[in-house]
Amino acid sequence: MTTFTVWKFDTPERAEQALTIIENASADGLVQVVDHAVVVWPKGAPAPETHHEHENTWRHTGWGAFWGLVVGGLFLVPVAGAAVGAGIGALVKATEGTGIDREQLETIRAEITEGTSALFLVTDHGNLDRLGERFHGLHKKLIATNLTDGEQEILRETFGGGNP
């Protein structure tokens, strides 16, 4: 099953550390990473930065456009008034069919703030027990996923990710 997750970290550096763990876990066969993006919001920066690194193929170009749409729609639209609602509404329409809903998008926007970072992952076939062991000590929080409520609970128990 393809899974979309967003993990928030309490420092700008931690999402990159988590990505290294995920890449190593992928090399060890614990998870198949379909694609990822890292959002880093350093203290004092007016907006977050997005890092998306993949080979230049049509499939990955499509994911790059998706990450650009999601991150741009969440963080680069005006931050007050009706414009936020309109921006989120357009983003909800654009992400229809991905399992990402309005509430999740609003949660992501509210949780990712200056001084934090996030790892956006699309994965297949993960060994959650063994993968979860590698995440201990990273001070992370699961803030969005397309999993069912039962699957989310298992993910939180395995990774210690808190409630969205």
SEKOLKE-852053 format. One record per residue: residue number from 1; residue in one letter; x, y, z of N, C-alpha, C in turn. Coordinates in steps of 0.2 Angstrom, whole numbers, plus 5000, padded with zeros to 4 digits. Example, Ala and Ser with C-alpha at 12.3 -4.5 7.8 and 13.67 -1.06 7.14 Angstrom:
! residues 2
     k   r   n_px   n_py   n_pz   ca_px   ca_py   ca_pz   c_px   c_py   c_pz
     1   A   5066   4972   5039    5062    4978    5039   5066   4984   5039
     2   S   5064   4989   5035    5068    4995    5036   5064   5000   5039
***
This chain:
! residues 164
     k   r   n_px   n_py   n_pz   ca_px   ca_py   ca_pz   c_px   c_py   c_pz
     1   M   5004   4994   5000    5000    5000    5000   5004   5006   5000
     2   T   5003   5011   4996    5006    5017    4996   5004   5022   5002
     3   T   5009   5024   5005    5007    5028    5011   5010   5035   5011
     4   F   5006   5040   5012    5008    5047    5013   5009   5049   5020
     5   T   5015   5051   5022    5015    5054    5029   5019   5060   5029
     6   V   5018   5064   5034    5022    5070    5036   5024   5070   5043
     7   W   5030   5070   5044    5033    5070    5051   5036   5077   5052
     8   K   5034   5080   5058    5037    5086    5060   5042   5085   5065
     9   F   5048   5089   5065    5053    5089    5069   5054   5095   5073
    10   D   5057   5095   5079    5058    5101    5083   5064   5106   5081
    11   T   5068   5104   5076    5073    5108    5074   5074   5108   5067
    12   P   5077   5113   5064    5077    5113    5056   5082   5107   5054
    13   E   5086   5105   5058    5091    5099    5055   5088   5092   5055
    14   R   5083   5091   5060    5081    5084    5061   5077   5081   5055
    15   A   5074   5084   5051    5071    5081    5045   5076   5078   5041
    16   E   5081   5082   5040    5087    5079    5035   5090   5073   5039
    17   Q   5091   5073   5045    5093    5067    5049   5089   5061   5048
    18   A   5082   5062   5048    5077    5057    5047   5077   5055   5040
    19   L   5078   5059   5035    5079    5057    5028   5085   5052   5028
    20   T   5090   5053   5031    5096    5049    5030   5094   5042   5033
    21   I   5091   5042   5039    5088    5036    5042   5084   5032   5037
    22   I   5079   5035   5034    5075    5032    5029   5079   5030   5023
    23   E   5083   5034   5020    5087    5031    5015   5091   5025   5016
    24   N   5094   5025   5022    5098    5019    5025   5093   5013   5025
    25   A   5087   5014   5028    5082    5009    5029   5080   5006   5022
    26   S   5079   5011   5017    5077    5009    5011   5083   5004   5008
    27   A   5089   5006   5009    5094    5002    5006   5095   4995   5009
    28   D   5092   4995   5016    5092    4988    5019   5085   4984   5018
    29   G   5081   4987   5014    5075    4984    5012   5069   4984   5017
    30   L   5070   4989   5021    5064    4990    5026   5058   4994   5024
    31   V   5060   4998   5019    5054    5002    5016   5056   5004   5009
    32   Q   5051   5005   5005    5052    5007    4998   5050   5014   4998
    33   V   5055   5019   4997    5053    5026    4996   5051   5028   4989
    34   V   5045   5030   4988    5043    5032    4981   5045   5039   4980
    35   D   5044   5043   4985    5047    5050    4984   5047   5053   4991
    36   H   5050   5059   4991    5050    5063    4998   5052   5070   4996
    37   A   5051   5074   5001    5053    5081    5001   5054   5083   5009
    38   V   5059   5087   5009    5061    5090    5016   5059   5097   5016
    39   V   5056   5099   5021    5054    5106    5022   5058   5109   5028
    40   V   5062   5114   5027    5066    5116    5033   5064   5124   5034
    41   W   5063   5126   5040    5061    5133    5041   5066   5135   5047
    42   P   5072   5138   5045    5077    5140    5049   5074   5146   5053
    43   K   5076   5147   5059    5074    5153    5063   5076   5159   5060
    44   G   5072   5164   5059    5073    5171    5056   5072   5171   5049
    45   A   5070   5165   5046    5069    5165    5039   5061   5167   5038
    46   P   5060   5171   5032    5053    5173    5031   5048   5167   5029
    47   A   5051   5162   5026    5047    5156    5024   5052   5150   5024
    48   P   5048   5144   5024    5052    5138    5023   5056   5137   5017
    49   E   5061   5132   5017    5064    5130    5011   5062   5123   5009
    50   T   5061   5121   5003    5060    5114    5001   5066   5111   4998
    51   H   5067   5105   5000    5073    5101    4997   5070   5095   4994
    52   H   5070   5094   4988    5068    5088    4984   5073   5086   4979
    53   E   5076   5080   4981    5082    5078    4977   5080   5071   4974
    54   H   5080   5071   4967    5079    5064    4964   5082   5065   4957
    55   E   5083   5059   4954    5085    5059    4947   5080   5062   4943
    56   N   5082   5065   4937    5078    5069    4933   5074   5064   4928
    57   T   5069   5061   4930    5065    5057    4926   5058   5060   4926
    58   W   5054   5058   4921    5047    5061    4921   5043   5059   4928
    59   R   5044   5053   4930    5040    5052    4937   5042   5056   4942
    60   H   5049   5057   4943    5051    5062    4949   5050   5069   4947
    61   T   5050   5071   4941    5048    5078    4939   5040   5079   4941
    62   G   5036   5074   4940    5029    5074    4943   5029   5075   4950
    63   W   5033   5071   4954    5033    5072    4961   5035   5079   4963
    64   G   5041   5081   4960    5043    5088    4961   5038   5093   4960
    65   A   5034   5093   4955    5028    5097    4954   5023   5097   4960
    66   F   5022   5090   4962    5017    5089    4968   5020   5093   4974
    67   W   5026   5091   4976    5029    5094    4982   5029   5102   4981
    68   G   5030   5105   4975    5030    5112    4974   5023   5115   4976
    69   L   5018   5111   4973    5011    5113    4974   5009   5113   4981
    70   V   5011   5108   4985    5009    5107    4992   5012   5112   4996
    71   V   5019   5112   4996    5023    5117    5000   5021   5124   4998
    72   G   5021   5125   4992    5020    5132    4990   5013   5134   4992
    73   G   5008   5130   4991    5001    5131    4993   5000   5132   5000
    74   L   5004   5129   5004    5003    5129    5011   5007   5135   5014
    75   F   5013   5137   5012    5017    5141    5015   5018   5148   5011
    76   L   5017   5148   5005    5019    5154    5001   5012   5158   5000
    77   V   5006   5156   5001    5000    5160    5001   5000   5165   5006
    78   P   4996   5170   5006    4996    5175    5011   4993   5171   5018
    79   V   4996   5174   5023    4994    5170    5030   4989   5173   5034
    80   A   4984   5177   5031    4979    5180    5035   4973   5180   5030
    81   G   4967   5180   5034    4961    5182    5031   4958   5177   5026
    82   A   4954   5179   5021    4951    5175    5016   4956   5171   5011
    83   A   4961   5175   5010    4966    5172    5006   4969   5165   5008
    84   V   4969   5164   5014    4972    5158    5017   4966   5152   5015
    85   G   4960   5154   5017    4955    5149    5015   4954   5147   5008
    86   A   4955   5152   5004    4955    5151    4996   4961   5147   4994
    87   G   4967   5149   4997    4973    5145    4995   4972   5138   4997
    88   I   4970   5136   5003    4969    5130    5006   4964   5126   5001
    89   G   4958   5130   5000    4953    5127    4995   4956   5125   4989
    90   A   4960   5129   4986    4963    5127    4979   4968   5121   4980
    91   L   4971   5121   4985    4976    5115    4987   4972   5109   4988
    92   V   4966   5109   4991    4962    5103    4992   4960   5100   4986
    93   K   4958   5105   4981    4955    5103    4975   4961   5100   4971
    94   A   4967   5102   4971    4973    5100    4967   4975   5093   4970
    95   T   4974   5092   4976    4976    5085    4979   4971   5080   4980
    96   E   4965   5082   4977    4960    5077    4977   4962   5070   4975
    97   G   4960   5065   4978    4962    5058    4976   4968   5056   4979
    98   T   4972   5060   4982    4978    5058    4985   4977   5055   4993
    99   G   4971   5056   4995    4970    5054    5002   4972   5060   5007
   100   I   4974   5066   5005    4976    5071    5009   4970   5076   5009
   101   D   4967   5077   5015    4961    5081    5015   4963   5088   5018
   102   R   4957   5092   5018    4958    5099    5021   4961   5100   5028
   103   E   4958   5096   5032    4960    5096    5039   4968   5094   5040
   104   Q   4970   5089   5036    4977    5088    5036   4982   5093   5033
   105   L   4979   5097   5028    4983    5102    5025   4983   5108   5030
   106   E   4978   5109   5033    4978    5115    5038   4982   5113   5044
   107   T   4982   5107   5046    4987    5104    5052   4994   5105   5050
   108   I   4996   5103   5044    5003    5104    5041   5005   5111   5042
   109   R   5000   5116   5039    5002    5123    5039   5003   5126   5046
   110   A   4999   5123   5051    4999    5126    5058   5005   5123   5061
   111   E   5007   5117   5060    5012    5114    5064   5019   5116   5061
   112   I   5020   5116   5055    5027    5118    5052   5028   5126   5053
   113   T   5032   5127   5058    5033    5134    5059   5041   5136   5059
   114   E   5042   5142   5060    5049    5144    5060   5053   5140   5066
   115   G   5059   5138   5064    5063    5134    5069   5061   5126   5069
   116   T   5057   5124   5064    5055    5117    5064   5057   5114   5057
   117   S   5056   5108   5056    5057    5105    5049   5052   5099   5049
   118   A   5051   5097   5042    5046    5091    5041   5049   5087   5036
   119   L   5047   5081   5036    5049    5076    5031   5042   5073   5028
   120   F   5041   5075   5022    5035    5072    5018   5038   5066   5014
   121   L   5034   5061   5016    5036    5054    5013   5030   5051   5009
   122   V   5032   5048   5003    5027    5043    5000   5031   5037   5000
   123   T   5029   5031   5003    5032    5025    5004   5027   5019   5002
   124   D   5030   5014   5001    5027    5007    4999   5030   5002   5004
   125   H   5027   4997   5006    5029    4991    5009   5035   4992   5014
   126   G   5033   4995   5020    5037    4996    5025   5037   4991   5031
   127   N   5043   4989   5034    5043    4985    5040   5043   4990   5046
   128   L   5037   4992   5048    5036    4997    5053   5040   4996   5059
   129   D   5040   4989   5062    5043    4988    5068   5051   4989   5068
   130   R   5054   4987   5063    5061    4988    5062   5063   4995   5060
   131   L   5058   4998   5056    5059    5005    5054   5059   5010   5060
   132   G   5054   5009   5064    5052    5013    5070   5058   5013   5075
   133   E   5062   5007   5075    5067    5007    5080   5073   5012   5078
   134   R   5073   5014   5072    5078    5018    5069   5077   5026   5070
   135   F   5070   5027   5072    5068    5034    5073   5068   5036   5080
   136   H   5070   5032   5085    5070    5033    5092   5075   5039   5093
   137   G   5073   5044   5097    5077    5050    5099   5076   5056   5095
   138   L   5072   5055   5089    5072    5061    5084   5067   5066   5086
   139   H   5063   5066   5091    5058    5071    5093   5054   5073   5087
   140   K   5050   5068   5085    5046    5068    5079   5038   5068   5081
   141   K   5034   5070   5077    5027    5070    5078   5024   5069   5071
   142   L   5020   5063   5070    5016    5062    5064   5010   5067   5064
   143   I   5010   5071   5059    5005    5077    5058   5000   5075   5052
   144   A   5002   5071   5048    4997    5070    5042   4999   5063   5039
   145   T   4993   5059   5037    4994    5053    5033   4988   5051   5030
   146   N   4988   5047   5025    4982    5045    5021   4980   5038   5024
   147   L   4983   5036   5029    4981    5029    5032   4974   5029   5036
   148   T   4971   5024   5037    4965    5023    5041   4967   5025   5048
   149   D   4962   5026   5052    4963    5027    5059   4967   5021   5063
   150   G   4965   5015   5061    4968    5010    5064   4976   5009   5062
   151   E   4977   5011   5055    4984    5010    5053   4988   5016   5056
   152   Q   4985   5022   5057    4988    5028    5060   4990   5026   5067
   153   E   4986   5023   5071    4987    5021    5078   4993   5016   5078
   154   I   4994   5011   5074    4999    5007    5073   5006   5011   5072
   155   L   5005   5015   5067    5011    5019    5065   5013   5023   5071
   156   R   5009   5027   5075    5011    5031    5081   5014   5026   5086
   157   E   5011   5021   5087    5014    5016    5092   5021   5014   5091
   158   T   5022   5012   5084    5028    5010    5082   5033   5015   5082
   159   F   5032   5021   5080    5036    5027    5079   5036   5032   5085
   160   G   5031   5031   5090    5031    5036    5095   5029   5043   5093
   161   G   5025   5043   5088    5024    5050    5084   5019   5054   5087
   162   G   5016   5053   5092    5011    5058    5095   5004   5058   5091
   163   N   5000   5062   5093    4994    5063    5089   4994   5069   5084
   164   P   4991   5068   5078    4991    5074    5073   4986   5079   5076
***
